[in-house]
Amino acid sequence: MSEFRVTAISKLHAEFRVPGDKSMSHRAAILGGLSNGVCTIRNFLPSEDCLNTLNAMKALGAEVEVLEELAGYGPVHLRIHGRSLKLDAPPAPIDCGNSGTGMRLLAGLLAGQPFTSELFGDASLSSRPMGRITVPLGQMGANIECLGEKPGCAPLRIHPAKLSPITYQMPVASAQVKSAVLLAGLFADGETTVVQPAVTRDHTERMMASFGIITRQEGDAITIQSGQVPQACDFTVPGDVSSAAFWLVAAAALPGSRLLVKDCGLNPTRTAILKVLTRMGAHMIEIVHETSGEPIGNIEIHGAPLKGTTIYPSEVPNLIDEIPVIAVAAALANGRTVIRNAKELRVKETDRITTVVNNLRAMGGVVEEFEDGMEIEGGHPLHGAVIDSFGDHRIAMAFAIAGLFAKGETVIRNTECVNTSYPGFAHHLAAILRERSEPADFEVPVISNKKHFAIAIDGPAASGKSTLARLLAGHLGLTMVNSGAMYRAVTWRVLKEGVDPRDSVAVIRLLEHMDIRCDRKGMFSSISIDGIDPEAELRSEAVNANVSTVSAIPEVRRHLIRMQRAYLETGSVVMEGRDIGSVVFPDTPYKIYVDADERVRAARRGGDGEVDSIAKRDDADSTRKTAPLMVADGATVLDTSDLDIESAVGAALQILRKQGLPIGDEPS
């Protein structure tokens, strides 16, 4: 069971991008799979929900090529070979996981097909009502059985049917229902119209336009003509403003903070969160440009004391996903905040009204619960607590933000669900927490294809990690990268130029003018600086004495970490160092921390002819503010004190097998 442990912060100064928009990633996968050619999708969200929709399109015959992936999660840059509206019968029931969006949109797509299909999901999805789509699709002639234990719930069995066009007046504003009917309308005979009672997210209409599908809007009515084949195109998914909302609230509620979220979707049907935070007192700047039919831009927010507000009924449909974190903002504001007309929250992944109310109360918040919302009396100090997400990703993330303002430690349990919408949230949260002592690194590694992976070997000086990494790389046929050599090479250059390693400003100035090249030579990495290979000097007494000082400079680390991550663009690696599993590749599942008794390590160091003090080096590595030496989350400790190198390699291979790496027998 994974969890977040969060303590209070006093500042937030950051610039970063959030992952691709969840709603648009679902739609890009579907329309790309229906298109008449090859579509390239960039910044696809590799969340569990969107990957399930992508896998559904593969099961229906679309071919998918992965060009780049977010390390540890899945594709962010891919090609989809469309089927020109002609889909194959899926070989098995389609798993929609936790995604109501995926199931409802796919139901619309499958309602008019000439084959039987079945959609199912997890326990949470199987408890959510599907009548809102089965009713209009049934009016079009669809034959859908709801097989769930609860009436009107999934699994859904969809039988072959010939659809007829309808005009459907939605009783409740819902972008999912609208989209399901419009997708079904592509397979009906004539014009299908959806009339919405209030404005809903218009991603489907906008994306259809990008794919050459014509829809007509007259007032609240949207009409689509059947038989239109989506025209293959390239599409870039903007950053998800619903994911950005968590950090926007954190920055808004912390006076003196500054946050810049880059390349974020700013569709006017999604930006109610910005209006609410501005009304509460946050200072915000939006700079918009437009790509792929969607407004995209940067959001800059400066923190200020917040005040309570009332969420208007007209705002709720386009604010429904952000209400949990708005409730957190309300608890941090002065005065009363009223949220009503939000009864739909009770049939989300959890009953979000009761869950938010109970969790806020557990942290010291003052809240009154209503059938359709809540009233929050802000300004009461929050304290740390143990919070259960109940498997709801937005609850988990909202209360991680609350923990940033609470006295003591807040523990949020059952956080695996966060990956359904925001892969990399844990990385960004850790970066925010680290910012107390160093500039935060928000970059999550992207690797060039699914086959490439990193094995992280960390440990203190003279633990044997370099030799182990070299022999592991040889056994597995991978490139071995010695990250320490990169820091030593920079230290060598600093000393050669007569720069004092303690003068961080001078070191940074020199770094800006260094031509550092990292390459592969067979199974080993190589480094040159300004055309010179410094390998012979990397273990000199002067370099040994100063490398920890240079390595502790945040700008040096950020520069070299980018270069270390770049190795994955050309192949898998075994990389050794002191922060490979904790900082460079925090999401790799393959992590080993190599250790040995201090006396054993000192003897090894002396045997290598090196004279630096092990104890002094350990202290410097473990106490530095920037990326201190530590056992990374998920790493297995391998003590080599009593092992010869052959036994250590065998033990390491056993560890990697247990961590899921498919490898052969141990070396003989």
N, C-alpha and C positions, 0 to 999 in steps of 0.2 A: 504494500500500500504506500503510494507516494504522498508526500506532504510538502507544504511550504512553511518555513519558519521565518517570521518577519518581525523586525523591530523598527522603532521609529527613526525617521530621517529628519535632518534639519535643513537640507537644501536639495534642490533638484535642478540641475543645469544640464540639459541633454539635447542632442539632435540625433534622430534616427528615423528609420522607416518601419512601419508595421507590415505584417504579411498581407498578401493579396486578399481582396474582398471575397468573403465567403459566398454571398448571394450571387455575385457575378461569376465566380469560379464554377459553381454548379451549372449556370446557364451556358458558359463557354464550352464546358464539356459536352452538354447536350446538343447545342446548335452546331458545334464543330463535328460531332458524330453524325448529324443529319445532313451536313453540307455536301456539296458536289465535288469536293477535292481535298487538298491538303491545307490544313489550318495550323499556323504556329501560334501557340498561346504562351505568353510571357507573364511572369509573376503569378502563376497559378498558385492557389492556396493548397499546400500539401497536408491539409487537416484530414482527420479520419472521415469526416462527413463528405468532403469533396472527393476524396480518393474513392469512397464507395460509389459516388455517382460516376466517376471516371471508369471504375471497374464495371459498372452497369453498362455503360456504352460499349466497352470492350466485349462484354457478354452478348451484346446485340449486334456485334459484327464490326464495330469500328476498330481500326488498328491505331495503336498509340506508340509513339517513339519518345523516350525520355532523353532530353538533351542535357539538362542540368537538374540537380536535385539539392534540396536543403538537407545538409548532412544529418542523418538520423531520422528523417521524416518522410521525404518523398519528392516527387517532381515539382519544379517551379517553372521549368521551360520545356515545352513538349510540342510534338506535332501530332495532330489527329487526322487520320485519313477517313473522310466522311463517306456515308453510304447513300447519298442522294435520296433520302427519305425511305429507302428500302432496307429494312432491318431484318436480321436473322432472329429466329426463335432462340431464346436463351437456353443453354443446356441444363440449367438448374435454377432454383429460386434465387432471386437477386437480393443480396443483403444491403439494406440501406443504413445499417448501424443505428446511430442515434438521430439521424437527420430527417426531420419532418419536411424540410424543403425538398430534399432529394426524393423522398417517397411520393410527395404530392405532385411534383413536376413530372416524375417518371410515370405516375399513374395517368396523367393527362397524355403523355407521349404514347403509352401502351394501349390506351382505351380503344383506339381504332385500328389495331394491328390484326392481321389474319392468323394469329397464333395465340396460344394460351401462355400466360406468364404469371409469375407470383412474386410479390414484394413482401419482405419481412424485415424486422429490425430488432433492436434490443428490448429489454423489458420496459424501459422508459417510453420508447417510441410506440410500443404495442399498447400503451395505456392512453395514448393521445387520440382524440376523435378524428375520424376520417370522413365523417358524413358531409362535412363542408365541401369535399370534392366529389364524393360518390353521388351526391344528389344532382349537381349540374351535369356531370358526365353521364349519369343515368338518363337524364332528360335528352341527351344527345344520342342515346341508343346504346351506351356502353353497358356491358354485363359484368359487374364487379361484385364479387363475394367478399364480405368481411369475415374473416375466419378467427378473429381474436376472442379471447375469453370474455372481454367486455364487449357489449353490443356496439357495432359501428367502428371497431378498431382493427388494426392490422393483426395478422398478415392479410394481404389483399390478393385474391386470385382474380385475374382479369382474363376473360374469355374473348375469343374472336368476335368482332362486331363491326357493322357498317354504321358510321356515324352520320347524323344529320345536323345541320347548323341550327343554332338556337340564339335567342337573345336572352341573356341571363342577368337578372337583377340580383346582385349580391346582397344578402341580408346584413352582412358584416364586412367591413373593409378588410381585405386580405390580399396581399400581393401574391401569395402562394396559390390561392384559389383562382385569381385572375390569370396567372401564368399557366396553370394546369388547363384551364378552358381554352386559352389561346393556342397552346401546343396541340391540344386535341383538335382545334379548329383547322390546323394544317391538314388533317386527315378526314375532315368532314366535307360534304359536297355542297359548297356554297359559302356564304358569309356568316361568320359567327361573331356575335357581339356580347361584350361584357359591360354591364353598367355598375360602376362602383359608387357606394354611398358617400365616400370621402376619398381624398387623394391617397394613393398607396405608392409604394416604391415602384418606379417605372423602369427598372433595369431590363426587364424582358423586352419591352417595346424599344428601348434604346439599342439593346444588343441585336434584336431582330433587324433593326435598320442598318446596323453595321454589317450584317450578313445578307443584306439586300432584300429582306422581307418587308413588304409594305403593310403597315397598319394605319388605320384612320381613326383619329380621335375627334369626337364632337361632344363638347362638354365633358360629362363624366362617362361617356360611352366610348369603348375602344373596339374596333371591328377589324377582323382579319379574314382574308380570302383563302380558301383551301388551295392545296396543290402547289404552293410556292416552295421551291427548293432553295434552302439557304445557300448563298454563294460563298465559296471558300474564301477566307480572309485571314489576316493576322490580327491578333487582338492582345492588347496589354491590359491586364487586370490592375486597377488602381489599388492602393493600400486601403485596408478596411477601416472605415471611420468608427465602426462599432468596437474594433480592437483598440484603436487609438483612444477611445473614450476613457478607458481605465487610467491611462497616463495623463490625459487632459484634466481629469478630476484631481489626480494627485498634484499636478502643477498648479491648478486653479486654487486649491485649498491651502497652498503653502506660500504665504507672502514672501516676495523676493525671488521666487523661482522663475525659471525661463525654460520653456520646452518648445522645440521646433520639430514637428512631425512632417516629413517630406513625402511628396508624391502620394498624397492621400485622396481617396475619392471624396468629392464634395457635391455629390448629387443633392439637389435641394430637397428631395424626399427623404434624405438620410441625415441632414444636418441640424435637426431639431436640438440635438445635444449641445451644439455650439450656441444656439439661441438661449437655451436654458442657463448654461454656465455664464453667458454674458449678462443675462438678467440677474443672476446671483452675485455679480460683481467682478467676475474674471475679466482681464484685459486680453483681447484677442485680435489677431490680424490674420486674414485669409488672403492668399495670393493664388488666383485660379488661372489655369490654362486648360485646354480641352484636348483629349485624345480618345480615339475609338468611340466617339459619341458621348463620352462621360466626362463631366467636369472633374479635373484633377488639379491638385495644387498643394501648397504648403500651409500648415496651420502653426502659427506662433502664439503662444499663450504665456502670460505673465501672472503669477499668483498675487492674490489680494485677499483681504478678509471677505468671506462670503456671507450673504444674507439669504434667508429662506425665501421661497417662492411658491406659486401655485402652478401645477402642470395643467394646462388647458385641455379640455376634452379633444379638441382638434389636433393636439400634438401627440396624443397617446399612440395612434396607429404607427407613426413613424419614429416612435421613441421606445417602443415596447422592449427591445433588446437592451436598451441602456438604463432602464428604470432601476435595476439592482444597484448600479454604481451611482446613479443620481441619488438614490436613498442614502448611500454613504456620504456623498457630498452634502446632503441635507443635514446629516448628523454632525458634520464638521462646520456647518454654517451657524450664524446667529439667527434666531427666530424660527418661525414655523414654516414647514413645507407640507403642502397638501398634494397627494397623488390619488386621483379617483378615476373612474371610468376605465379601469385597467383589469377587469375581471379575467381577461384572456391569460393573464399571468398565472392563473391557477391551473392551467392545462399545458404549461411548458414542461421542460425536462423535470422540474419539480413544481410544487405549488410555490411559486416565487414570492407571493405575498406573505404567506406564513413563514417561509424560510428566511426571508429578509428581516421580517419583524423579530423573529426569535433570535437570529444571529446578532442583530443590532442590540437587542436587550442584553444578550450575553456579554457584550462588550461595554455595557453601561449606557447605551442609548435609550432615549425616552420616545416610545413609539406607540401609537394607537392603531389597531388593525380594523379595517372595514372589509366587507365582502368584496368590494371592487377596488381596494387600494389601501392606503395608510396615511397617517398624519405623523410627522416627525418633528419633535421639539429639539432643535439643534442647540449647540453650545455646551452640551454636557461632556466632560472629558471622557474619552474612551480608554479602556484598559485592555490589556492582552487577554486572550481567552483561547480555548480550544474550540475550533469551529469546524463543523462538518459541511462539506459542499453538497452532500447527498447526490453526488454524481452529476451535478449541474455546473457546466464550465463557467457560466457567467457569475454564478454565486461564488465559485472558488476565486475567480479573479477579482471580483468586487471586494471581497473581504481581505484579500491580500493587500489591496489599496488601503482599506481601513486600518490594517495592521501597521502601515507606515506612519500612522498618526496616533497610535495607541501606546500607553505607558506599559512597558514590559514586553514580553514576547507573545506574539499571536501565532498559533499553529492552525493551519488549514489542512484538513485531512481529505483523503480521496480526491487528489488533484490530477489523476490520470486523465480525467474528462476534459481538461483544458486543451488537449491536443485535438479535440473535435472541432475547434474553431481557431486556435491561436498557437500553432507550433512555434516554439521559441519564446513563449511568454516567460518560462522559468529562467531562460538566459537573460532576458531583459530585466526581470525582477532582480536577479543576482547582480546585474550591472548597476542598477539603481542603488542597491544596498552597498555595493563596493565603493560607490562614488564618495562615501564618507571619508575615504582615505586616499583615493586615487581617481584620476579621470576614468569614467566608465567606458567600457568597450562593448558596444551594442551589436557588433557585426556577428551574425550567425553564419558559419561557413557554408558556402555553396560549392558543390563538387560537380564535375562535368558529366558524369554518367553514373548509373546505378551500381556499376561494378566496382567503383573506386571507394576505398575505405581506408581508415587510419587505425593503426595499432599504437596506442599511447603507452610508452614506457617511461615512468617517472621514478625519481628517487634521489637521495642525497649523494654527495661526492663520494667516489670510490666504492659505491654499492655494487658495482658490476653491471650497471644498466647499459653502458655503451657496448661492452662485449656481448652481453645477452641480446641486445637489439640487433647487432651485426649478424650474429649466428641465427637468430630467428628469421631475419630478412633472407638470409641465404637458404634456410630450410624451406621457406614459403615462396621463394622466388620474387620477393618484393624489393623495393629500394629502401635502404636504411638512411634516415636523415638524422644527423647529429645537430640538434638545435643549439646545443652549447657551443659548437664550433662557430655558429653565426655570431653569437654574442662575443666570443673570444676574438673573432676576426675584427669586429667593430672596435673592441678594446685595443687590439694591436694597432689599428689605424690611428686611434685617438692618441696613444702613447707615441707613435712614430711622428705624429704632427706636433708633439710637444704640448698637447692640451692636457690640462689637469682634469682627470676623470671626475673629480668632485665638483667641477664647474659645469653644471648641467646645461646652462645656457650656451656655453662654448661647445659642448659636446653636440647639442642639438643643431647648432649652426654648422658644425662640421658634417654632421649626418646628412643635412640637406644637400650637401654637395658631393657626397660619396656616390660612386657608381658601383652599387652592390649587385652582383650577379649570382644567382643560385641555379645550378644545373644538375643534371643526372649524368654520372659516368658509370655506365653499367649498372651495378647494384648499389652504388654509393652516391650520395649527394656530394656536390662540390661547391665551393664558394670562392669568389674572387672580388677584390675591392680595387677599383681604379685599374683594372687589368692585371693585378698582382695576386698570385696564389700565396696566401700567408700560412699555409699549413705547417711549415717547419717551425713557425714562431708561436703557434697557438698554445703550447704548453710551457712557455718560458716562465721564469719566476716572476717577471714584471706583470705578465698577463694574468697569471694565477692570483697575484695580489690585488688586482684592480677590476677583474671581470664582474665581481658581485656589485661593485659600485656603479659601473656602467649599465649593468643589467637592470638595476633598480630604477633607472630613469624611465618614466612612463612613455615618453615619446619614442625612445629606442625600442621598448617592448612592442608598442603598437605597430611600428614600422616593420619589425622582424616577424611579428605574428602574421601579418598580411602575407609576407613572403613564405612563411611556413605553410600557411593554408593553401597557397597557390600550387604547392607540389601536387595536391590532389587533382588538379586540372589535367594532369598527364598520366596519372596512375596511382595505384594504392601504395601506401608507405608504412614502414615501421619507423616511428619517430620517437627519439628519446630526449629527455630534458628534465625540467623541474616543474613545468606547468602545462604539459601537453594535454593531460586528461582533464585538468581543471579549467584551463583558459583557451588553449589553442583549438582543441577538439573536444569540448565538454559533452557533446552529444554522441560521440562514438561509443558503442557498447563494449569495445575491446580495450580494456585499461588494466595495466599491471603496475603496481608500485613496488620497486625493488629496494630492499633494505638489507642492512647487515650491522652487526655489532660495531660500535665506534672503534674498538681496538683492532678488529679485523680490517676495517676500512683504512685505518691509519697505516697498518702494515702493508696493505696493497698499494697505498699512495707512495710509501717509501720505496717499495719494490719497483715502482715505475720511475723512480728518480725524481719525484716531485716533493717539494719541501713545505708546501702550504699546510697550515694547521686545519685538521678535520673539524675539531670543535669550533674553531673560529669561523670556518666556512659554513657549518651547520647553523650557527647562530645568525650569521648574516642572511642566509637563505630563508630561514624560518621566521625571522622578525621583520623583514623588509615590508614596507607598506604596499608595494606593488607586487601582486601575484606571489605571495609567500609560498614557500615549499609546503605542500600538504598532500594528504591522501585524497585524491579526487573522489567525488561521489561515484559509486559503482565500481571503483577499482578494487582489485584483489591484491593484498600484500603478499609478496614473495620474499621470504628471509633467506638470503644466500650465505649466511655466516658459515654454515657447515656443509655447503654444497660445492662440489666441483662444477665447472662450467657446463659439462655435458648433462649432469643431473639438473642444473638450473634450467637449461633449455627444455628438457623433458617436462619439468614442472610447469614451465611457462606455457608449453603447448597444451597441457592438461587444462590449465586455467582458461586459455582461449577457447578450447572446445566447450567448456562449461558456459562460457559467455556467448556461445552460439556461432563461433567461426567454424565453417566446414573445412576441416583439414584432415590429412591422412595420419599415418602412424608416426610415433616418435622416432627421432633419429636413432640408428643402431650404433 
